[in-house]
Amino acid sequence: MSEVVFGIDPGSVVTGYGVISQEGGRLRYLDCGVIKSPSRLDFPERLRRIHSGLVAAIEEASPDSVAVESVFHAKHASSALKLGQARGVALLAAAQAEKPIHEYAPAQVKRAVTGNGRADKEQVRQMVETLLGRKIDLPADATDALAVAICHAHASPLAEALAEAGRRGRGRRR
């Protein structure tokens, strides 16, 4: 059975999204893009654009689940707050679509894709393109979002196996 995963790399100026499918251990590219919310707009309008863009993209992709990159430490408190708000509207768009939401730390995403939790954006881009067998000619935000989706695709079977093992273990204790 195939699972479609919608990945989101939130940003207050550029938010990336990427859609993949996973069947068994095979990953397949479906779509990716960016939602731009120029900094010259007031912040509420930027958040509205991010939200409406993600709502439309999630609706079109009709994913089984949504994976979102969690907030990293920003250099400035105001940057962290804006990123947190952009991430909030991303989570809202996924929740409104009534899709299961999974969150992954940036280092976890990088490790899942490159094997190195401190990989740079170019290393992530190269591995995403290798894993999906496709050149991505969009800003790094799109390949970062695909990396988030790939991270979930790799994590999902492990989580299912652990949950099943837990269910079997509870059944034996009776």
C-alpha positions in Angstrom: 0.0 0.0 0.0 1.3 3.5 -0.9 1.4 6.3 1.6 1.5 10.0 0.5 3.4 12.3 2.8 3.2 16.1 2.6 6.3 17.8 4.1 6.5 21.4 5.2 9.5 23.6 5.9 8.0 26.6 7.5 9.4 30.1 7.0 8.0 33.6 7.5 9.2 34.7 4.1 9.4 31.4 2.1 7.6 28.2 3.2 8.5 25.1 1.3 6.3 22.1 0.7 7.1 18.7 -0.8 5.0 15.7 -1.6 6.3 12.1 -1.9 4.8 8.7 -1.9 6.2 5.6 -0.3 5.4 2.1 -1.3 7.4 -0.4 0.7 10.9 1.0 0.8 10.6 2.9 -2.5 10.2 6.7 -2.5 8.6 8.6 -5.4 8.6 12.3 -6.0 5.1 13.8 -6.5 5.4 17.6 -6.2 7.1 20.4 -4.4 7.0 24.2 -4.3 7.4 27.3 -2.3 4.9 29.8 -0.9 6.4 33.3 -0.9 5.2 35.9 1.5 7.4 39.0 0.8 8.7 40.8 3.9 7.4 44.1 2.5 3.9 42.9 3.4 2.6 43.3 6.9 3.0 40.2 9.0 -0.6 39.2 9.3 -1.0 39.2 5.5 2.2 37.1 5.1 0.7 34.5 7.5 -2.6 34.6 5.6 -0.7 33.8 2.4 1.2 31.0 3.9 -2.0 29.5 5.3 -4.0 29.8 2.2 -1.1 28.5 0.0 -0.7 25.4 2.2 -4.4 24.8 2.4 -4.6 24.7 -1.4 -1.5 22.5 -1.7 -2.6 20.0 0.9 -6.0 19.8 -0.7 -4.5 19.1 -4.1 -2.0 16.6 -2.8 -4.6 14.7 -0.6 -1.8 13.2 1.6 -2.2 10.5 4.1 -0.1 12.5 6.6 1.7 15.8 7.1 5.3 16.2 8.4 6.4 19.6 9.7 9.9 20.7 10.7 10.0 21.9 14.2 11.4 25.3 15.3 15.2 25.5 15.6 17.1 28.1 17.6 17.1 31.4 15.9 19.8 34.1 16.4 17.2 36.7 17.3 14.1 36.3 19.5 12.0 38.2 16.9 13.0 35.8 14.2 12.1 32.8 16.3 8.7 34.3 17.1 7.9 34.9 13.4 9.1 31.4 12.5 6.9 30.0 15.3 3.9 31.9 14.0 4.5 30.7 10.4 4.9 27.2 11.8 1.6 27.7 13.7 -0.3 28.5 10.5 1.3 25.4 8.8 0.1 23.2 11.6 -3.4 24.8 11.4 -3.6 24.1 7.6 -2.7 20.5 8.3 -5.1 20.2 11.2 -8.0 21.7 9.1 -7.4 19.0 6.5 -7.8 16.5 9.3 -4.5 14.8 8.5 -2.2 13.2 11.1 0.6 15.6 11.8 4.2 14.5 12.7 6.9 16.9 13.8 10.7 16.5 13.3 13.6 18.5 14.6 15.9 19.9 11.9 18.9 17.7 13.0 16.6 14.6 12.8 15.6 15.5 9.2 19.2 16.0 8.1 20.3 12.8 9.8 17.4 10.8 8.1 18.4 12.1 4.7 22.2 12.5 4.8 23.3 10.5 7.8 24.6 13.7 9.4 22.5 15.9 11.7 24.7 18.9 10.9 24.6 18.6 7.1 24.3 21.9 5.2 21.5 22.8 2.8 23.5 21.8 -0.3 24.2 18.3 1.1 20.5 17.9 1.9 19.6 19.0 -1.6 22.0 16.5 -3.2 20.7 13.6 -1.1 17.0 14.5 -1.7 17.7 14.6 -5.5 19.6 11.3 -5.2 16.9 9.6 -3.1 14.1 10.8 -5.4 16.0 10.4 -8.7 15.2 13.9 -9.8 16.8 17.3 -10.1 14.9 20.0 -8.1 15.3 23.4 -9.6 13.5 25.4 -6.8 14.8 27.2 -3.7 16.3 25.1 -0.9 13.0 25.5 1.0 11.4 23.1 -1.4 14.1 20.4 -1.1 14.1 20.9 2.7 10.4 20.2 2.7 10.9 17.1 0.6 13.6 16.1 3.2 11.0 16.5 6.0 8.6 14.2 4.1 11.5 11.6 3.5 12.3 11.8 7.2 8.7 10.8 8.0 8.7 8.1 5.4 11.8 6.6 7.0 10.5 7.1 10.6 7.0 5.8 9.9 7.7 2.1 9.5 9.9 2.1 12.6 7.2 3.7 14.7 4.6 1.2 13.4 6.9 -1.7 14.2 7.5 -0.4 17.8 3.8 0.2 18.3 3.0 -3.3 17.1 5.8 -4.8 19.4 4.3 -2.8 22.3 0.8 -4.2 21.6 2.1 -7.8 21.4 4.1 -7.2 24.6 1.0 -6.0 26.5 -1.0 -8.9 25.2 1.5 -11.4 26.7 1.3 -10.0 30.3 -2.2 -11.0 30.9 
